Amino acid sequence: MPRKFYYGDIPDAQGAGTNATSTNTSNEKDWPLWEVFIRSKQGLDHKHVGSLHAADAAMAIENARDVYTRRMEGISIWVVESKYVHASNPDDAGAFYEPANDKVYRHPTFYDLPDELSHM
Amino acid sequence: MHVEFLLHLADSALVLGHRNSEWCGHGPVLEQDIAITNISLDLIGQARNFYQYAAVLRNDGSTEDSLAYLRDVREFRNPLLVEQPNGDWAHTILRQFFMSNFQYELYRWLAAQEDEQLAAICNKALKEVTYHLRWSSEWVIRLGDGTEESKQRMLRAIDDLWTFTGELFTRVPYEPMDPAMFSNNYQQRITEIFTEATLPVPSDVYFQQGGKTGLHSEHLGFVLAEMQFMQRAYPGASW
């Protein structure tokens, strides 16, 4: 089984448009991984739906069409090569997110809203 | 509308769809396995529409199923091209490119004719074929202008399949139009895509004929044996 790469940790040599010179022949023949984003309706945002392999962006969009829109899931496709997605490290979760836990004053819930105001 | 012409449209789509379906689970990569199977389903869906319409016009108790599963080789009206074996990916791609290229012109013309039922079917199918044409064109370019090996494989596929393309443009009695009228656009697209793929356009003019009038290669019998087995062995079986 070829190694599966996750977000952001794909070596440049495995990227699209590069000729991998690795001695690992199975990797040389592998197509790079792409992340797929689908917009289900006009006006909504593109949502991440999964990933796939493709040799280039055109093939990635067609593969996404064939793999991820077979059941009328969407009307627009974005693809981005996975190596260009950089992700936060789960090990940083404590330092990154926990400090927000005790800062409820950051939520706009301490204001008295006039009754006439709607759509808040 | 000539029922035999509808059967020709249906058989062409069904046999090519069945051939492509043989790739299911065997595609070169998961994404392309799904892509070729999607194309199969599009084609089999088109075949169903043509068969259903043919069954109505025949008005003799036949159904889409009886037309697909209970006719024998000599009654099939598909061109020889679509019954050719899958071979490697290059053969499958090129067969699809030739047929989608032709179907694109044919359906576009039929969609503008007076027969409203047939026009509606072709109008719907045209959207699918537009994608098949785009997908197969890109693969022809990718393989032709790819590695030394992929190019050799495309050249072999051209050698093997070119001789079956002339039949598409040879008129047979049941055709309501002379398909030669589609030849210019078809040839132009071949030249354009082959040039981009750095593949030579053959100048051979000897073409095999016969499928459209029921004289098939030995391959179709095997296709039907597999495809029709269940209905032949267990008549009327359903699930």
Chai-1 contact restraints between the chains, C-beta under 6 A:
chainA,res_idxA,chainB,res_idxB,connection_type,confidence,min_distance_angstrom,max_distance_angstrom,comment,restraint_id
A,L52,B,E31,contact,1.0,0.0,6.0,A-B,restraint_1
A,N63,B,E31,contact,1.0,0.0,6.0,A-B,restraint_2
A,D66,B,I34,contact,1.0,0.0,6.0,A-B,restraint_3
A,D66,B,A35,contact,1.0,0.0,6.0,A-B,restraint_4
A,D66,B,N38,contact,1.0,0.0,6.0,A-B,restraint_5
A,V67,B,E31,contact,1.0,0.0,6.0,A-B,restraint_6
A,V67,B,I34,contact,1.0,0.0,6.0,A-B,restraint_7
